[in-house]
Amino acid sequence: MIINFEQIHNYFEPVVFEAVAKMSGSHPDFSADMLADVACVALNRLPARYLRHDVDMMFYLTEPERRAMEDSLQEALSFAFGFVNDRSGGQNSAV
């Protein structure tokens, strides 16, 4: 039997990557390495939500659960940008 694990992924990975990319314009002093660090810090603050198909999770979530996930995402991103900025010497005032 061949089992295909390639479909399994953490729901938050592409969501965080896209959000960091969008927010990078507001943080022009952040290097590409710093933005990758931001993504790592944010992902480490979020729960792992593994699934095979994104549509499956969105179908089964209630509206309050969706809002809670979005709030958690925004909180994790805000923390991550601040954390990376502080660790880089705090010279990136765009945080």
C-alpha positions, 0 to 999 in steps of 0.5 A: 500500500502506498500512502500519500502524505504529500497532501498533508500540510499545516493550514497556517503556513501559507496564510502566514507566508502571504500575510508576512509578504503583504505586511513587508511593505509596511516594514521596509527596514526588514531584510528577507531573512528578518521576514523569514524569522517573522514567519517562523515566530508567528507560526510557532505562536499558532496551533498546528492545524494539519489537514489535507484540503483547506476547503475541508477545514473552512467548511467545518469551522463555525463563524466564531471559530473563524474569527478566533483563528483570524484574531490569533493570526493577527496577534501572532503576526504583531508579536512576531514583527515586534519580537524580530525588531527587538532582537535586531537591535530595535532599529526597525521603527516600522513595527 
